[in-house]
């Protein structure tokens, strides 16, 4: 294999991995989801660590990017207010708002697509040098941090009542 094929193979592998992760993520954005507090707590802790690291990096490279955090939190508050809860034979389930899920997924896919297209045509830019990528990641991380926290809180309260 020649050296000219290596970037193409790397890019193809990256695109396939991202497509697989987006498929898995999109399955969890639509339809009734079982409420699993331990899994939700672990995910919340992981997102908190990643978000804290991003906020620290953003403070150094451009505090304006931090404006994405309240946008993500506002979207999470709206998403939580439109989330449907149900008690089934299998336990407590919730159904996220499909429109909010589509919007978040479109943001992620759109930015990844733009980033991959840019990688193939221009010089590769470090992820944290792109203000749009950093702002989008901060917004999405703050959305998931806030939304998962509200889902965990509400699910535990509903479990006590039931």
Secondary structure, DSSP 8 states (H G I E B T S, - for coil): --HHHHHHHHHHHHHHHHHHHHHHHHHTTSSEEE--HHHHHHHHHHHHHHHHHHHHHHHHH-GGGGHHHHHHHHHHHHHHHT-EEEEETTEEEEE--HHHHHHHHHHHHHHHHHHHHHHHHS----GGG-HHHHHHHHHHHHHHHHHHHHHHHHHHHHHHH-
